[in-house]
């Protein structure tokens, strides 16, 4: 990496759009530089499964022609990456799996919206297999690595997107979050990640994903960039099972959130496996609570009432979703044995268990939502530990794998069951330089409030001014 490349890899989504608007650069220059950074890191960071060099440069040249002709669009000519669970016309979608996959004939709705905004999609980023683990790597494509430490995972399942953004290969990326898969990798790579309200972003060509657990979400270095990308892809398709109105979340960036009442919750939601909050994470989250008090907010100790049966609503939906994806593969025998076991469990949980889980959701919303009679926002750790090593689950059996991932990531998944918004914000680093994240969690339709609060914290903590060393 050259000294001249440092400003380029630290430029964000709004920076690049402004440079294009001002005529100080071209889309071809930005896209070529992004592609060169991606190529230089493929054997080190290993973030991309598909790189669209020829197609992206052609699209960038067209974006420059459109600008020269006087056209304008929010992201016209800006390079973007998307996770490899998302269809792009002319590419296949592997979702972390081995095998041969058909070339998709149509863009997913979020990709259509990105194109309408003028974005140039440079490639598809790695995911864990069928999105089920918070680490990104498998024998098919190897480990995706964390820009802050080559020995550690960037998280998952949107680990390729997080690694690409944290390393400055692209200014922002799209991921998906079904149990924390945007928020967890953002926590472990010093990024902002938004899991929006269910139904805010279309999952089409699927009416819903993982029975309502999963939604797309943006990963970026700043709140403004994440909000801009969220606004770009927000909206519905006629076939969507879940639909919501589309507020302009970017308007909340820089807006005073007012004095909020915030619940600091360190209690771990119940899982059937051992888990413990790492003292290093506890220290950073409590320091963040102090910053919130200094900003004038009231912070109290209070926990949502998850109960001990919350996971019974999550498990059938997640496992049935894994079964659906694996069952659609041309050769399911090629996936990891743990994935096959989960898919078999999902087959068993279809029917009555799945229907019961879906029917229980309104009751769970009522129980957990009672905390919002007392507070506006819930602050929790995003993960219970700093990022594990890249090989933390390699070669393990199913139960041993579950123990590792639930010990590291017990905090994020309840908000997927509820369908409510959550925002990961950087909360600092361990003494050895590993990133830690915090969640700002809100009730129904609270993205503008969460984004306003996150932007206020960013103006004080300035996390976007910290970048990894660039060892790749």
N, C-alpha and C positions, 0 to 999 in steps of 0.2 A: 504494500500500500504506500502510495506517495504522500508527501506532505500536502500536495494540492488536493488530494482526495478527501481530506478530513472535513472541510466545509461541506462537500457534496454529500458525504454519508451522514452528516448531522442535520441536513436540511429536512424539514418536515413537509407534510402535505400542503399546508397553507403557504409555506415558504416557496415551494416549487410553483404552485398556482400563481402566486404573486409575481415571481420572476418571469413566468410566461406572459402574464398580463402586461408586465412592464417592458417586455421585449428584450430583456437582458440575456435570455437563453432561448433555446428551441426545444421542442419535444424530442426531436431526433437526438440532440445532445444529451438530454436527461435520460432518455430510455437507453441509449447506447452505454452511457456510464453505468446505469443500473445493471444492465446485462453483463458488462465487463466485471463488475463487482461480484455478481452472482457466479460467473464462470470461475473467477479466481478463488472462490470459497467452496466450490462444490466438493472437493476432497477433504475439506477441513470442517467447516460448519455443517455441510450436507443438509441444506434447508429445502431445496427444490427437487420435486420429482419430474416436473415438466418445465422446460425453459422454452419460451416461444420467441426465439431470437428473430427469425425472419419475419414472422407474422407481426411481432411487436414493432419492429422497425418500419414495416410497411404502414402500420396503423399510426405510428408517430409522424411519419412523413405526411400522411393524410391530415392529421391534426394540425400540423404546421400550415398546410394549404388552407384549411378551414379558418384558422386564425388570420392568415393573410387576407382572406376574403371578407373579414369582418365578423365572423361568427364568434360566439362566446358560449361557454358552458362551464359549470363550476370546476371541473377537473380536466378540461380539454388539454390533452397531451401529457398528463401526469402519470408516471408509472405506478402500478398497483400490483399486488399479488393476492391470490385467493387460495384457500385451502383445498386440498384434493378430495373433498367430499362434494364439491360444487361443479356442476356441468358447465363446460365451455364448448361451444360448437367447434367441431374439428379436432377435439382432444378426447381422451378417455378419462374415466373417473375410477381410480383404484381404491381410494379411502384406506390407504395403508396396507392393502392386501396384495398377495402374489397372484400371478395368473395373467391371462389375456382378457382384455376388456373391450367392448365395442366402442367405436368412435361415436361421440354424441353428436346428434344432428341439430340440437337446439341449445341455446344458452339457458341456464337457470335464470329465474326472474331477477335475482340480485345482480347477475352478470349483465343482463339486459339493461338494468338501471345504471350500472357502472358505465356501460358503453354510451348510454344516452347522456350521461354527464361528461363524456369525453375521455374517460380514463383509458389508459393503455395497459392491458393486463400482460405482464411480462412472464408469468408462469404460475404453476400450481405447487403449493408447498406441502411438505411431508406431514402426515398425520400418523398417530398410532393406529393399529389395526382396528377398523370399524369404530374408531374414536373411543375405545373403552378404557384406556389407561392414561394416567397423567405423566407419562414419559413417552418420548417419540423415538422409536427405533425398532427394527426387527431384522431378522437374517436376510431379508430380501434387499433392503437398501441401507442397512447399517444404522448407526446411531446419529441422530441430529444433536448437535452440541450447542452449549450455551455460550454466547459471546463473552460473558463475564468470567467463564471458567471452562476450559476445554474438557475437563473431566466430569462436568456436571450436566444434567439434562436441562433444557430450556422449559421442560414441562410438556404437557399435552392435554388434550389431543391436538390442539392447534400449535404444536411446538415448532413446526417449520415456519409458520407465519410469525411467531414471536421472535425466533432467532433471526429471521430475515430483517425484521424491523429494528430490533435492538442493535444489530450489527450495521444498520444503515444501508443495507442492500437495496431496500425500498423505503419510501417515506411512511407507508402504512400498509396494512393488509387486512383481509377479511378472514375470520375464522368462524367456528361454530362452538356453541356452549350447551352441553347436555347434562353436565355434572360439574361444571367449572372449567370447561375446556378452552374458554377465552381468558377467564380471570386467573386461573392457576398459572399458565405460562407467562402471563403479564406480570404476576407477582414475582416470578423467578427470573425475570429479565428486565425489571425496572421500567415497565411500560404501563400505560393506561389501557384498560380493557373494559368494554361495556357489554354486559348481557342485557339486552332490552326486554321490555315487556313482551310476553308471548303474543304473537299476532302482529307485532309492530312491523316485522320484516317477513316477507313471503319466503316460504321454504320450497316453493314450486320449482321443479316438477312434482314434488311431493305435497299432498294436501297438508300434512304435518310431518314432523320428524321425531322418531322415538316416542310416539304417542303423546306429543306435546311437551316433552322434556327439553328438546333442542331448538335453539334459535341461532341464526347467524349473529355475529357481533364484530365490531371493529377493534383492531389493535394498533396503537400509535404511541408516539413518545409524549405527546401533549394532549390535554383535554380538548383543545380546539380542534386538533386534527381528528381525534376519535369522534367528536361530535359531528364534524363535517362529513366524515365517511358514513356515520350512522344516518344522517339526513339524506345522503345520496342514495342509500339502498333501502330506505324506509318506504313502505307501501305494500299494497296487496295485489294478488292475482285473483281472478274470479273463482278459481278452484280451491282457494285456501280454506281450511277448516276453521282457523282462528283469524279474526280480523280486528284491527284497531285503527282509530284515527291516527293521523300522522302530524304531531306537533313538530315545529322546527326547533330541535334541541340546541342547535348552535346559538340561538338567541340567548340562551342561559349562560353562555360563557362570558365571564366578566360582569355578570349581573349579581348584585348583592343578594345572597341567599336569605338575609335577615338573621335574626337570632334564633337558632334552632335548638331543640331539645334532643340530645343524642344519647342513645343507650350504648355503653361500652359492654360488649358481651364476649367473654372469653370462654364460656362453657362450651364444651364440645358436644355436638349433636350425637345421639346414641348410635353406635354401631356395634356389631357383634364381635368386633376385634379390638385388641388393645390399642389405645391411643393416648397421647399426652402432648400438651402444648410445650414446645421447645422454649426454654427460658430466653433464648436469643430473640425469638419471635415475640414473646410476651413483652420484652423490654422495648422493642420498636413500636408495638401497638400502643402501649401505655404512653410512650413519648408522643405519639400522634394525638392521643386523647388530650395531653397537656397543651399541644399546639392548638387544638380546637377550643379549649378553654381560653387560651390567650387571645383567640380571635373573637371572643365574646359569646361563644355558644355554651349552653349548659350541658354538661356531660354527667350522666348518672350510671351506676352499675345496674344493669337489668338484662335479663335473658328472655328471648322468645320461648314460648312453651312448645317445644318440638314433641315432647312425650317420648315414649320408647317404641312406638309402632310406626314412626314416620317412614322408616325404610321399607315397610311393607307396601307403601304406595309407590316408592321409587323402583324397587327391584323388578316387579312384573313388567313395568313399562320399559326399563332399560334392557332387560334380558330379551323381551319379546322383540324390541327394536334390533338387537344384535341378530336374533334368529332371522328376521326379515331380510337384513342385508346379506347375511351369509347364505341364506336359501336362494338368493337371486344370483349368486356367483356361478360362473360356468363350471368351476371345479372347487367346491367347498373343502375338499381334502387338502388343499394347499395352505389353508390358514393354520395359525398356531393351534396346538392341541387345546390350550386354554380357551381360545375363541370358539372352537368346536364344542367344548363342554358348556360354555355360556350359551351358545346357540341352542343346544339341546335343552338346557334349563328354560330358555325362552319359549321353546316349543311347548313345554309342559305348563308354562304359566300363561299361555294364551287361553282365551276362554274366560271362565269364571274368575280366576285370580286377577286377570287384567281388567275385566269389567268392574270388579270390586275396587281395584286401585283407582280407576278413573272416577268412580262414583264417590269415593272418599275425599276427593280433592276439595270440594267446597267446605266440608267440615274442617279439614286441616287449615284452610285459609282463615276460617273464622277463629280457630284456636290460636294460631300463630299471630294473626292480625290484631289480636287484642293488645299487643304491645304498642301498636300505633294509636291507641287511645291515650297513651302516656308520653310517647316520644314521636319525633318526626323521622328520625333516621336511626338505623342500627349499625354500629361499627364493630366489626369482628376481624380477626386475622383471615386472610384468604386461604392460607395453608397453615398447618400446625408445625411445619419444619421448613428450614431452608431447602433449596433444591437438592435432591439425591444425586448420586453419581449416575452416569449414563447407563451403567450395567446393573442397576439395583434390582431389576426383576428378571434378568437374563437367566434362563434355565430353571426357573422356579416352577413349582406346581401351582395349581389354581388357588388353593387356600393360602399358601405362602405369599403368592402375589397379592391376594386381597389384603393380607395383613400389612404388607408394605405400603400399598397405595392408600388404604384407609387411615393408616397411621400418619401419613404425610398430608392427606387431603380430606379431612372430615367436615370442613366448614362450608363448602360451596354448594353442594348438591341440593340442600333443602329449597333454595330459591328457584331451582328448576322445576321442582314438584309444584310449587306455588304459582309459577309463571310470572313472578314479579321482577322488576329491574334490580340490577346490582352493578356497581362500578368498582373495579380494582384500581387502586392508586398505589404508587410506590411509597414504601414506609421506611426506606433506608437499607442498610447493609449490615451483615455480620462483620465481625472484626477481620475475617479473612476475605471480605469483599463479595459475598454472595447476597443477591438481592432478596428482599422481603416485601410482601405486599399486604395491604389492608383492604377490606371490603366496606363500601358504603352501600347499605341495603335499604330499600324503600318499599312502600306498599304499592298497590295498583297505580300504574300510570305516573310514576314519580321520577322519570328520567330527567326532566328539566331541573328539579330541585337537587338531585344527586349530582348532575353535571355542574350546576352553579357552585355547590359546596366543593366539589373536586377542583374546580378552577380556582377557587379562593385559596385552597390549600397549596395548589401548584404555585401560585403567585408568591407564597412565603417559602416553601420548601425547595423550589427550583430544581426538581428532580430531572427535568429534561436537559439540564446543563451538564449532567454527568454521563459519560460515555465509556464503554469498554475499551481496552487498550488496542484492539485491532490485531491480535495474534494470528488471525486466520489469513 
